[in-house]
Amino acid sequence: MRIDILTLFPHMFVGPFQESIIKRAVERGLVNIFIHNIRDYAHDRHHTVDDYPYGGGVGMVLRPEPIFEAVESIQLELGQEKAFVVSLTPQGRLFCQKIAQELATRSNLIFICGHYEGVDERVGEHLADDELSVGDYILTGGELAAMVVVDATVRLLPGTIGSKAITEDSHSWHLLEYPQYTRPRVYRGWEVPSILLSGNHGEIAKWRGEQARKRTLMRRPDLLAGLSEVVGKLVSGR
């Protein structure tokens, strides 16, 4: 996979992509990540990328020209392997595990990090293939959102981490993950559930399933609606 990120603050990506799982994925040749400064595609001597909004209002809006030219330059480099373009914006559809799985099937991704008051609407209408938000809150820019989406997507690439770990992830089956424990067996009087020490894998699996459903019902009951939909499709054969 190749990932290109368009940003006004390229140094923000230095740390997150040089550590842990993302770093290992890059070293294994599973993904290449390129960071582009949007200002490099501005043509005036001040490298201006924003302007006042038409109609008035607070803040500045990112101009369309440098963003279009940046994306078109990358697309030209890719040739016939067209990239899927994603704009990170609070107005996008809410990012989730299913979308991460969809993105992980693509060979080339371009992420546009919005900033200031936003991005000229023509970017979303005529350039981006999708618009994503990581939550119902406002960040100072799309950089942190891009890091979240890239991390969630790259970890799903074959060879990045174990396939079994991925299938048991929270949200993969519309359920939160069951409680996890490790040594010591007793800590400050709190003991690990005895079933996990029994060696009975069938009963352990049953306990974990019950705990996952109970935790989801308590913390995220909205996810159970998605689970019911999946089960319904499996039963009907669709």
C-alpha positions as CSV (number, residue, x, y, z in Angstrom):
1,M,0.0,0.0,0.0
2,R,1.0,3.6,-0.7
3,I,-0.3,6.4,1.5
4,D,0.2,10.1,0.7
5,I,-0.8,12.7,3.2
6,L,-1.3,16.4,2.3
7,T,-0.8,18.7,5.3
8,L,0.4,22.2,6.3
9,F,2.4,20.7,9.2
10,P,4.5,17.8,8.0
11,H,6.6,17.6,11.1
12,M,3.6,16.5,13.1
13,F,3.9,13.0,11.4
14,V,7.6,12.4,12.3
15,G,7.0,10.6,15.6
16,P,3.8,8.6,15.2
17,F,4.9,6.9,12.0
18,Q,8.4,6.1,13.2
19,E,7.3,3.9,16.2
20,S,5.6,0.6,16.9
21,I,3.4,-1.2,14.4
22,I,3.5,1.5,11.7
23,K,7.3,1.5,11.7
24,R,7.4,-2.3,11.4
25,A,4.9,-2.2,8.5
26,V,7.1,0.3,6.7
27,E,10.3,-1.7,7.4
28,R,8.6,-4.9,6.1
29,G,7.7,-3.1,2.9
30,L,4.0,-3.5,3.5
31,V,3.3,0.3,3.3
32,N,5.0,3.4,2.0
33,I,4.0,6.7,3.6
34,F,4.8,10.0,2.0
35,I,4.1,13.4,3.6
36,H,3.5,16.4,1.4
37,N,3.5,20.1,2.4
38,I,0.5,21.8,0.8
39,R,2.5,25.0,0.7
40,D,4.9,23.5,-1.9
41,Y,2.0,23.6,-4.4
42,A,1.3,27.4,-3.9
43,H,2.8,29.6,-6.6
44,D,3.1,33.0,-4.9
45,R,6.3,34.0,-3.1
46,H,4.6,33.7,0.3
47,H,3.3,30.2,-0.4
48,T,-0.3,31.3,0.4
49,V,-2.7,28.5,0.9
50,D,-5.7,30.2,2.6
51,D,-8.0,33.2,2.1
52,Y,-11.0,34.9,3.6
53,P,-14.4,33.1,3.2
54,Y,-16.8,34.5,0.6
55,G,-19.9,35.9,2.3
56,G,-17.9,36.8,5.4
57,G,-17.3,35.0,8.7
58,V,-14.5,34.2,11.1
59,G,-11.4,32.3,10.2
60,M,-9.6,31.4,7.0
61,V,-10.4,28.8,4.4
62,L,-7.9,26.6,2.6
63,R,-7.9,27.4,-1.1
64,P,-8.6,24.7,-3.7
65,E,-5.7,25.3,-6.1
66,P,-2.8,23.9,-4.1
67,I,-4.8,20.9,-2.9
68,F,-6.0,20.0,-6.4
69,E,-2.5,20.4,-7.8
70,A,-1.0,18.3,-5.1
71,V,-3.4,15.4,-5.6
72,E,-3.1,15.6,-9.4
73,S,0.7,15.5,-9.1
74,I,0.5,12.4,-7.0
75,Q,-2.1,10.8,-9.3
76,L,0.2,11.6,-12.3
77,E,3.1,9.8,-10.5
78,L,0.9,6.8,-9.9
79,G,-0.2,6.5,-13.5
80,Q,-3.1,4.2,-14.1
81,E,-3.1,3.1,-10.4
82,K,-5.5,5.8,-9.3
83,A,-5.5,6.7,-5.6
84,F,-8.6,6.9,-3.4
85,V,-8.8,10.4,-2.0
86,V,-10.0,11.0,1.5
87,S,-10.6,14.5,3.1
88,L,-10.5,14.6,6.9
89,T,-13.3,16.9,8.1
90,P,-15.7,17.2,11.0
91,Q,-18.5,17.0,8.5
92,G,-17.5,13.6,7.1
93,R,-19.0,10.3,7.8
94,L,-18.0,8.8,11.2
95,F,-14.9,6.6,10.9
96,C,-15.3,3.1,12.2
97,Q,-13.7,-0.4,11.9
98,K,-15.8,-1.3,8.8
99,I,-14.4,1.8,7.0
100,A,-10.8,0.9,8.1
101,Q,-11.4,-2.6,6.6
102,E,-12.6,-1.0,3.3
103,L,-9.6,1.3,3.1
104,A,-7.2,-1.6,3.9
105,T,-8.2,-3.2,0.6
106,R,-7.0,-0.3,-1.5
107,S,-3.5,0.0,-3.0
108,N,-3.2,3.8,-2.9
109,L,-4.7,6.3,-0.5
110,I,-4.4,10.1,-0.4
111,F,-5.4,11.9,2.8
112,I,-6.2,15.7,2.8
113,C,-5.7,17.3,6.2
114,G,-8.0,20.3,6.6
115,H,-7.2,23.3,8.8
116,Y,-8.3,26.7,9.9
117,E,-12.1,27.2,9.2
118,G,-12.1,24.4,6.7
119,V,-11.4,23.5,3.1
120,D,-13.0,25.1,0.0
121,E,-16.2,23.1,-0.7
122,R,-15.1,22.3,-4.2
123,V,-12.4,19.9,-2.8
124,G,-15.1,17.8,-1.2
125,E,-17.4,18.0,-4.2
126,H,-15.0,17.4,-7.1
127,L,-11.7,15.9,-5.7
128,A,-12.3,13.8,-2.7
129,D,-13.8,10.3,-3.0
130,D,-14.8,10.3,0.6
131,E,-14.9,12.6,3.6
132,L,-14.2,11.1,7.1
133,S,-14.5,12.4,10.7
134,V,-13.0,10.6,13.7
135,G,-15.6,11.9,16.1
136,D,-18.2,14.6,17.0
137,Y,-15.7,17.1,18.2
138,I,-13.4,19.7,16.6
139,L,-9.6,19.3,16.3
140,T,-7.2,22.1,15.3
141,G,-6.6,20.3,12.1
142,G,-6.9,17.0,10.2
143,E,-3.4,15.8,11.0
144,L,-4.4,13.9,14.2
145,A,-7.4,12.4,12.4
146,A,-5.2,11.2,9.6
147,M,-2.9,9.5,12.0
148,V,-5.9,7.7,13.6
149,V,-7.2,6.5,10.2
150,V,-3.8,5.5,8.9
151,D,-3.0,3.5,12.1
152,A,-6.4,1.7,12.1
153,T,-6.0,0.9,8.4
154,V,-2.3,-0.2,8.3
155,R,-2.6,-2.6,11.2
156,L,-5.2,-4.5,9.1
157,L,-2.7,-5.1,6.2
158,P,-1.7,-8.8,5.9
159,G,1.6,-9.4,7.6
160,T,1.4,-6.4,9.9
161,I,0.1,-8.2,12.9
162,G,-1.4,-11.7,13.4
163,S,-4.7,-12.4,11.6
164,K,-6.2,-14.0,14.7
165,A,-5.6,-10.8,16.7
166,I,-7.4,-8.8,14.0
167,T,-10.5,-11.0,13.9
168,E,-10.8,-10.7,17.7
169,D,-10.5,-6.9,17.8
170,S,-13.2,-4.9,19.5
171,H,-15.7,-3.7,17.0
172,S,-14.8,-6.3,14.4
173,W,-18.0,-8.1,15.2
174,H,-20.0,-5.3,16.6
175,L,-19.0,-6.3,20.1
176,L,-16.5,-4.9,22.6
177,E,-13.7,-7.2,23.5
178,Y,-14.0,-9.4,26.6
179,P,-11.9,-8.5,29.8
180,Q,-8.2,-9.4,29.6
181,Y,-6.0,-10.5,32.5
182,T,-2.3,-11.4,33.0
183,R,0.1,-12.2,35.9
184,P,0.0,-11.9,38.8
185,R,-3.0,-14.1,39.6
186,V,-3.8,-12.0,42.6
187,Y,-3.0,-8.3,42.8
188,R,-4.0,-6.2,45.9
189,G,-6.7,-8.7,46.7
190,W,-8.2,-8.7,43.2
191,E,-8.1,-12.2,41.7
192,V,-8.2,-13.3,38.1
193,P,-11.5,-15.1,37.3
194,S,-11.0,-18.8,38.0
195,I,-12.5,-19.9,34.7
196,L,-9.4,-18.4,32.9
197,L,-7.2,-20.7,34.9
198,S,-9.2,-23.9,34.4
199,G,-7.7,-25.0,31.1
200,N,-11.2,-25.7,29.7
201,H,-11.1,-23.8,26.4
202,G,-14.7,-24.4,25.6
203,E,-15.9,-22.9,28.9
204,I,-13.3,-20.1,28.5
205,A,-14.7,-19.2,25.0
206,K,-18.2,-19.3,26.4
207,W,-17.3,-17.0,29.3
208,R,-15.5,-14.6,27.0
209,G,-18.6,-14.4,24.7
210,E,-20.9,-13.7,27.6
211,Q,-18.5,-11.0,28.9
212,A,-18.2,-9.4,25.5
213,R,-22.0,-9.2,25.1
214,K,-22.5,-8.0,28.7
215,R,-19.8,-5.3,28.3
216,T,-21.2,-4.1,25.0
217,L,-24.8,-3.9,26.4
218,M,-23.5,-1.8,29.3
219,R,-21.1,0.5,27.5
220,R,-22.1,0.6,23.8
221,P,-25.6,-0.8,23.3
222,D,-25.8,0.9,19.9
223,L,-23.3,-1.7,18.6
224,L,-25.7,-4.5,19.2
225,A,-28.0,-3.2,16.5
226,G,-25.2,-3.8,14.0
227,L,-24.6,-7.3,15.4
228,S,-28.3,-8.1,14.9
229,E,-28.1,-7.0,11.3
230,V,-25.1,-9.2,10.6
231,V,-26.7,-12.2,12.3
232,G,-29.9,-11.6,10.2
233,K,-27.9,-11.6,7.0
234,L,-26.1,-14.8,7.9
235,V,-29.4,-16.6,8.8
236,S,-31.1,-15.4,5.6
237,G,-28.0,-16.3,3.5
238,R,-27.7,-12.8,2.0
